[in-house]
């Protein structure tokens, strides 16, 4: 079960805990509420946490509709490791900023400097 109440894919118990593979917990902060991730996700390296958080946030924004969360863009992931140490705080709005940064927009694309030239 994810922090938002959505079910994760079921896996055989033997696949869940690999020795030496770090587990990260993707808690969701929505305004003054914290939805705790009790299962966590196994990621090969700590430096992949942000990429995983971005992909997960994009998926939630695109596909998940919950009555308890009106706007995913008011949310942030508060990621902790197995020792409950904070690893990353990432606002869901970073999914927008990340998309714009990877598009390679020029400095003048999308800007209208003279209002009469529409």
C-alpha angles and dihedrals in degrees: 000000000000124000089262094054096258115133120246119220110279116245131186111268090244090063097049104075118038116182112245095015110115119233121217126195116219103204115184119223114200111179104298096348129089120203105202120219104218097178104045128193129266112232125180095227138014091236090066093061096091093048090049092047092050093049092047093047091049090052093049093047091049101041116015122087116183130171092219093057115052097177125021088203088070088061134088134189114238101196121197132179128231091280091054091249115149110252104168142358109199124175114219087234086074086076088069094045091047092052093050092047093053095047092074095226116186120235093256100040113114094007125116111198097178115050094206093059099078 
